[in-house]
Amino acid sequence: MNAKRRLSSRKPSVHPRSVDRHSNSAGFTLVELLVVITIIGILAGVAVPAIFSAVSTARSTAMKMELNSLDTAVQKYQEKYGDYPPDFSDWAVVERHYRKIFPRISGDLVLLQTLLTDVNGYNPTIMDRGEVLAWVLGGYSSDPLRPFTGPGGPLELVGMGGQANDVPVYQINTSKENSLFAFNPGQLDLTIPAENSPINMSNYHVSGDGDLFLSYAASTKTTTPFVYFDSRTYEYRNPLPTSKGFNGFWRPDAGPIRPYISDIVQTDQTWQFMKPNSFQIIAPGIDGSFGWLSKQSGTTGPNDNDTTSAVYYQYPTGKAGQVVIDNNGVRTHVLRNDVNRYQEPVSANKVDNFQQDNLTNFADGKLIDELKE
C-alpha cells in the first residue's frame, strides 16, 4: 500500500528538450522579423504611391466637377440675360453688355467704371480674370436701376465718407440674391480687417487683395482661382501702355495663363481658339499653378514690358503659338519650335510641367491625358 502511494505521488517527468521546443515556437527569430519587416516595406512601397495617386485623382476629379458646374452656371447666365458675361479685359465690351441686359441702369455703371479705373484709366487687372466668376454668378439685384448696389446686389453701402461727407463707401455684400452658383464660402477670399469689430467706414468686407471683387479658389487646398475668358476678347490687347498688354491672368503664386488656341489654322493664318463663340474656364490642377511660358512674352505680370507679343498654348498638341504685333499694327501668328507636350522650354528655367494638369471646360480631363501629338 505504501509503495503504491509513493508511486502515485510522483510527478511525471518532463524532458528538457520538450521545454526548449515549446519556448522556441512561442516567438520569432531575428531572421523571421527581418523577413516580415522587408515584406511590409515592399507592400508599403507599392501601396503608398497608389494611395497618393488615388487621392490626387480624387482631388482632380472634384475640381473638374466644380469647373463643369461653373460652366453650367455661365450657360444659365446666358439663358437669363441673352449674353455671355464679359471677362472685364475691355471696358467697351463691359459697357455694351450691361446696357444690353440692364437697359435702365443708371449710376451703377458709372460706379463700376470708377472702381475699375486708376490714374492711368481703365485697368483690366483690378477685376482680373480670376475675379469675374464670383462677380457675375454671385447675383445682381432685382432693382433694374441699381443691379449692383440695390438690395441683394454684389455691393452694399457702408456709409458716406470723404472730406465733404458725400462720397459713398461700399463693401462686398454677403447677402446676395439671384445667385446662379452655390459658392463654397471657404473658397472665396472674403475678408474683413477686424473680424470681431462692427462694420464701419474703415472696417468692412473686402476681398483678399483689398478691393470689392472676390476670386473663387479652385479648391480648398489652393488660393489659385478658376479663371474665365470671354471669346470676344480672347486675343484682346489693351492699347494703354499700363494695361499689361494682351488679355491674360497672372499672379505670383499661380503663374500666367491665357486662352487656349486649337490646332486648326484659319485660311488667313490666324488662330482659332477653343470654344470660339462662347468662353473658356480654366483651373490650375492640384499643383495650384498654371505654368510660366505665357509670361515670357506678352505682359501679364507687373514686371513685364513686352506689350507687342504673347504666347498661347495649343490644344491638344501642347505646342505654343506666339502672336507678334509690328510697328504698323500688323499681327503675325507663328508656332514656336521649342515647346511640345505643354513642356516649358529651357529658357523658362522651370522643371515642373505645371501646364499638364490644367483643367478646362473643353477637355474631359487633364490636358496631358488628352494629348495628341
C-alpha positions as CSV (number, residue, x, y, z in Angstrom):
1,M,0.0,0.0,0.0
2,N,2.7,2.4,0.9
3,A,4.6,1.6,-2.2
4,K,1.5,2.3,-4.3
5,R,1.1,5.7,-2.5
6,R,4.7,6.6,-3.2
7,L,4.3,5.7,-6.9
8,S,1.1,7.7,-7.3
9,S,2.6,10.8,-5.7
10,R,5.4,11.0,-8.2
11,K,5.0,13.9,-10.7
12,P,5.5,12.9,-14.3
13,S,8.9,13.9,-15.6
14,V,9.3,16.4,-18.5
15,H,12.1,16.0,-21.0
16,P,14.2,19.2,-21.2
17,R,14.1,19.2,-25.0
18,S,10.4,19.3,-25.0
19,V,10.5,22.6,-22.9
20,D,13.0,24.1,-25.4
21,R,10.9,23.2,-28.4
22,H,7.8,24.8,-26.7
23,S,9.7,28.0,-25.8
24,N,11.2,28.4,-29.3
25,S,7.8,28.1,-31.0
26,A,6.3,31.0,-29.0
27,G,8.4,33.8,-30.6
28,F,10.2,35.0,-33.8
29,T,13.8,34.7,-34.6
30,L,15.7,37.8,-35.8
31,V,15.7,36.4,-39.3
32,E,12.0,36.0,-39.3
33,L,11.4,39.5,-38.0
34,L,13.7,40.9,-40.8
35,V,11.7,39.0,-43.4
36,V,8.4,40.3,-42.1
37,I,9.8,43.9,-42.0
38,T,11.0,43.5,-45.5
39,I,7.7,42.3,-46.8
40,I,5.9,45.2,-45.0
41,G,8.3,47.6,-46.6
42,I,7.6,46.1,-50.1
43,L,3.9,46.3,-49.6
44,A,4.1,49.9,-48.3
45,G,6.3,50.8,-51.3
46,V,3.5,49.5,-53.6
47,A,0.6,50.8,-51.6
48,V,1.7,54.4,-50.7
49,P,2.2,55.6,-54.3
50,A,-1.2,54.0,-55.2
51,I,-2.8,55.8,-52.3
52,F,-1.3,59.1,-53.2
53,S,-2.3,58.6,-56.9
54,A,-5.9,57.8,-55.8
55,V,-6.0,60.9,-53.6
56,S,-4.6,63.1,-56.4
57,T,-7.1,61.6,-58.9
58,A,-10.0,62.3,-56.5
59,R,-8.9,65.9,-55.9
60,S,-8.5,66.5,-59.7
61,T,-11.9,64.9,-60.4
62,A,-13.6,67.1,-57.7
63,M,-12.0,70.2,-59.2
64,K,-13.2,69.2,-62.7
65,M,-16.7,68.6,-61.4
66,E,-16.9,72.0,-59.9
67,L,-15.5,73.5,-63.1
68,N,-18.3,71.8,-65.0
69,S,-20.8,73.3,-62.6
70,L,-19.4,76.7,-63.2
71,D,-19.7,76.2,-66.9
72,T,-23.3,75.2,-66.5
73,A,-23.9,78.4,-64.4
74,V,-22.4,80.6,-67.1
75,Q,-24.7,78.9,-69.6
76,K,-27.7,79.8,-67.3
77,Y,-26.4,83.4,-67.2
78,Q,-26.6,83.5,-71.0
79,E,-30.1,82.0,-71.0
80,K,-31.3,84.5,-68.4
81,Y,-29.7,87.7,-69.8
82,G,-29.2,86.8,-73.5
83,D,-25.5,87.4,-73.4
84,Y,-22.4,85.8,-72.1
85,P,-20.6,87.7,-69.3
86,P,-17.6,89.7,-70.3
87,D,-14.2,88.9,-68.8
88,F,-13.6,92.6,-68.0
89,S,-10.4,93.0,-70.1
90,D,-12.1,95.6,-72.3
91,W,-14.4,98.3,-70.8
92,A,-16.2,98.8,-74.2
93,V,-17.4,95.2,-74.1
94,V,-18.4,95.5,-70.4
95,E,-20.4,98.7,-71.0
96,R,-22.2,97.2,-74.0
97,H,-23.1,94.1,-72.0
98,Y,-24.6,95.9,-69.1
99,R,-26.5,98.4,-71.2
100,K,-28.0,95.4,-73.1
101,I,-29.0,93.3,-70.1
102,F,-30.0,96.3,-67.9
103,P,-31.4,99.0,-70.3
104,R,-32.5,101.2,-67.4
105,I,-29.2,101.0,-65.4
106,S,-28.2,104.4,-64.0
107,G,-25.4,105.4,-61.7
108,D,-24.3,101.8,-61.0
109,L,-22.5,101.6,-64.3
110,V,-20.6,104.8,-63.6
111,L,-19.7,103.4,-60.1
112,L,-18.4,100.2,-61.6
113,Q,-16.2,102.0,-64.1
114,T,-14.9,104.2,-61.3
115,L,-14.0,101.1,-59.2
116,L,-12.1,99.7,-62.2
117,T,-10.2,102.8,-63.1
118,D,-6.9,104.0,-61.7
119,V,-4.9,107.2,-62.5
120,N,-4.0,105.8,-66.0
121,G,-7.5,104.9,-67.0
122,Y,-9.4,101.7,-67.1
123,N,-7.3,98.9,-65.6
124,P,-8.2,95.4,-66.6
125,T,-6.2,93.9,-63.7
126,I,-8.4,95.5,-60.9
127,M,-11.0,92.8,-61.7
128,D,-8.8,90.2,-63.2
129,R,-9.9,87.0,-65.0
130,G,-9.9,85.1,-61.7
131,E,-12.4,87.5,-60.1
132,V,-15.1,87.6,-62.9
133,L,-17.0,84.4,-62.0
134,A,-17.7,85.5,-58.4
135,W,-19.0,88.8,-59.6
136,V,-21.2,87.7,-62.5
137,L,-22.6,84.5,-60.9
138,G,-23.0,85.8,-57.4
139,G,-26.2,87.5,-58.4
140,Y,-27.4,91.0,-59.3
141,S,-30.1,93.0,-57.5
142,S,-33.6,92.8,-58.9
143,D,-33.7,96.6,-59.0
144,P,-33.3,97.4,-62.7
145,L,-31.9,100.8,-62.0
146,R,-29.3,99.6,-59.5
147,P,-28.3,96.0,-60.3
148,F,-25.0,96.3,-58.4
149,T,-26.0,98.4,-55.3
150,G,-29.7,97.6,-55.0
151,P,-31.0,95.1,-52.4
152,G,-29.3,91.7,-52.8
153,G,-26.7,93.1,-55.3
154,P,-23.0,92.5,-55.2
155,L,-22.2,95.8,-53.4
156,E,-23.7,97.2,-50.2
157,L,-23.5,100.8,-49.0
158,V,-21.5,101.2,-45.8
159,G,-21.9,104.9,-45.4
160,M,-20.9,108.4,-46.7
161,G,-17.3,109.4,-46.3
162,G,-14.7,111.8,-47.6
163,Q,-13.9,115.4,-46.7
164,A,-17.3,116.6,-47.9
165,N,-19.0,113.6,-46.4
166,D,-20.7,112.9,-49.7
167,V,-18.6,110.1,-51.1
168,P,-20.3,106.7,-50.8
169,V,-18.3,103.8,-49.4
170,Y,-19.3,100.3,-50.4
171,Q,-18.4,96.8,-49.2
172,I,-19.0,93.3,-50.6
173,N,-22.5,92.2,-49.9
174,T,-22.6,88.9,-48.1
175,S,-26.4,88.5,-48.6
176,K,-26.7,88.4,-52.3
177,E,-29.8,87.5,-54.3
178,N,-30.4,85.7,-57.6
179,S,-27.1,83.7,-57.3
180,L,-26.6,81.3,-60.2
181,F,-23.9,79.2,-58.4
182,A,-23.6,77.8,-54.9
183,F,-20.2,79.2,-54.0
184,N,-18.3,77.5,-51.2
185,P,-17.6,80.3,-48.7
186,G,-14.2,78.6,-47.8
187,Q,-13.0,79.1,-51.4
188,L,-14.0,82.8,-51.6
189,D,-11.3,85.3,-50.5
190,L,-13.8,87.4,-48.5
191,T,-12.2,89.1,-45.5
192,I,-12.6,92.0,-43.1
193,P,-9.7,93.8,-41.4
194,A,-11.0,93.4,-37.9
195,E,-13.4,90.4,-37.7
196,N,-14.6,91.0,-34.2
197,S,-15.3,94.7,-34.6
198,P,-18.5,96.2,-36.0
199,I,-18.8,97.3,-39.7
200,N,-17.8,101.0,-40.0
201,M,-16.2,103.3,-42.6
202,S,-12.8,101.8,-42.1
203,N,-13.7,98.2,-41.3
204,Y,-15.9,96.4,-43.9
205,H,-16.0,93.3,-46.1
206,V,-13.4,93.3,-48.9
207,S,-11.5,90.7,-51.0
208,G,-8.1,89.3,-50.2
209,D,-6.4,92.0,-52.3
210,G,-8.4,94.8,-50.7
211,D,-10.8,95.6,-53.4
212,L,-14.5,94.7,-53.9
213,F,-14.1,91.8,-56.3
214,L,-13.8,88.3,-55.0
215,S,-11.9,85.4,-56.5
216,Y,-13.0,81.8,-56.2
217,A,-10.3,79.3,-55.5
218,A,-10.2,76.1,-57.5
219,S,-10.2,74.1,-54.3
220,T,-9.8,74.4,-50.5
221,K,-6.2,73.3,-51.0
222,T,-5.1,76.3,-53.1
223,T,-5.7,80.0,-53.4
224,T,-5.4,79.9,-57.2
225,P,-8.8,80.7,-58.7
226,F,-10.9,79.4,-61.5
227,V,-10.2,81.7,-64.5
228,Y,-12.7,83.0,-67.0
229,F,-12.1,84.2,-70.6
230,D,-14.8,85.7,-72.9
231,S,-14.5,84.8,-76.6
232,R,-15.0,88.4,-77.7
233,T,-11.7,89.3,-76.1
234,Y,-9.6,86.1,-76.2
235,E,-6.8,88.0,-78.1
236,Y,-7.6,91.5,-77.0
237,R,-4.8,93.9,-76.4
238,N,-5.4,97.0,-74.4
239,P,-3.7,99.9,-76.2
240,L,-2.8,101.7,-73.0
241,P,0.9,101.1,-72.1
242,T,-0.1,100.5,-68.5
243,S,-2.6,97.8,-69.4
244,K,-0.3,94.8,-69.0
245,G,-0.6,94.0,-72.7
246,F,-2.6,91.1,-74.1
247,N,-5.6,89.6,-72.2
248,G,-4.4,87.1,-69.6
249,F,-4.2,86.2,-66.0
250,W,-1.2,86.3,-63.7
251,R,-0.5,86.1,-60.0
252,P,2.9,85.4,-58.4
253,D,1.7,82.2,-56.7
254,A,-0.2,80.9,-59.7
255,G,1.8,81.8,-62.8
256,P,0.3,83.2,-66.0
257,I,-2.4,81.7,-68.2
258,R,-4.1,82.8,-71.5
259,P,-7.0,81.3,-73.5
260,Y,-6.0,78.1,-75.4
261,I,-5.8,78.0,-79.2
262,S,-6.8,75.0,-81.2
263,D,-4.7,73.1,-83.8
264,I,-6.9,74.5,-86.6
265,V,-5.3,77.2,-88.6
266,Q,-7.5,79.7,-90.4
267,T,-7.0,80.5,-94.1
268,D,-5.5,83.9,-93.2
269,Q,-3.0,82.1,-90.9
270,T,-4.7,83.4,-87.8
271,W,-5.7,81.1,-84.9
272,Q,-8.9,79.5,-83.9
273,F,-9.4,79.5,-80.2
274,M,-11.0,76.7,-78.3
275,K,-14.7,77.5,-77.6
276,P,-14.5,80.2,-80.3
277,N,-18.1,81.5,-79.8
278,S,-18.5,81.3,-76.0
279,F,-16.0,81.2,-73.2
280,Q,-13.2,79.3,-71.5
281,I,-12.9,78.4,-67.9
282,I,-9.5,77.1,-66.7
283,A,-8.4,75.6,-63.4
284,P,-4.7,75.1,-62.3
285,G,-5.0,71.5,-61.4
286,I,-4.0,70.2,-58.0
287,D,-0.5,71.8,-58.1
288,G,-2.2,75.2,-58.0
289,S,0.0,76.6,-60.8
290,F,-1.0,77.4,-64.4
291,G,2.5,77.5,-65.9
292,W,5.2,80.0,-66.8
293,L,5.7,80.4,-70.5
294,S,2.8,82.7,-71.1
295,K,4.5,85.3,-69.0
296,Q,7.7,85.1,-71.0
297,S,6.3,87.2,-73.9
298,G,3.2,89.3,-73.7
299,T,2.8,91.1,-70.4
300,T,0.6,89.6,-67.8
301,G,2.7,90.4,-64.8
302,P,3.7,93.8,-63.2
303,N,7.4,93.5,-64.1
304,D,6.9,92.7,-67.8
305,N,7.5,95.3,-70.5
306,D,6.6,93.4,-73.7
307,T,3.2,94.6,-74.9
308,T,3.7,93.6,-78.6
309,S,3.7,89.8,-78.3
310,A,2.1,87.0,-76.4
311,V,2.3,83.2,-76.1
312,Y,-0.7,80.9,-76.2
313,Y,-0.8,77.1,-75.7
314,Q,-2.3,74.9,-78.4
315,Y,-4.8,72.1,-77.6
316,P,-4.5,69.1,-77.9
317,T,-0.8,69.1,-79.1
318,G,0.7,71.0,-76.2
319,K,2.6,73.2,-78.6
320,A,2.8,77.0,-78.2
321,G,1.8,79.8,-80.6
322,Q,3.1,83.3,-80.5
323,V,1.4,86.5,-81.8
324,V,3.6,89.5,-82.6
325,I,2.4,93.0,-83.5
326,D,4.8,95.1,-85.6
327,N,5.2,98.8,-85.6
328,N,2.4,99.1,-88.2
329,G,0.0,97.2,-86.0
330,V,0.1,94.0,-88.2
331,R,-0.3,90.8,-86.3
332,T,1.7,87.7,-87.1
333,H,0.9,84.3,-85.7
334,V,3.6,81.6,-85.6
335,L,4.1,78.3,-83.8
336,R,7.2,78.0,-81.6
337,N,9.5,75.1,-82.2
338,D,10.8,74.9,-78.6
339,V,7.5,73.8,-77.0
340,N,5.7,70.4,-77.1
341,R,3.5,68.4,-74.8
342,Y,2.9,71.5,-72.7
343,Q,6.6,71.4,-71.7
344,E,8.1,74.7,-70.6
345,P,11.2,75.4,-72.7
346,V,14.7,75.5,-71.2
347,S,14.6,79.3,-71.4
348,A,11.8,79.4,-68.9
349,N,14.1,77.8,-66.3
350,K,11.3,75.6,-65.0
351,V,11.5,71.9,-64.4
352,D,7.9,71.1,-63.5
353,N,5.3,70.8,-66.2
354,F,2.7,73.0,-64.5
355,Q,0.5,73.2,-67.6
356,Q,0.0,69.5,-68.0
357,D,-2.5,69.0,-65.2
358,N,-4.6,72.1,-66.0
359,L,-8.3,71.6,-66.4
360,T,-10.7,73.3,-68.8
361,N,-14.3,73.4,-69.9
362,F,-13.4,72.0,-73.3
363,A,-11.4,68.9,-72.2
364,D,-12.8,65.9,-70.4
365,G,-9.7,65.5,-68.1
366,K,-6.3,66.9,-67.5
367,L,-4.6,68.4,-70.6
368,I,-1.9,65.7,-70.5
369,D,-4.5,63.0,-70.6
370,E,-5.9,64.2,-73.9
371,L,-2.5,64.9,-75.5
372,K,-2.4,64.3,-79.3
373,E,1.0,64.7,-81.0
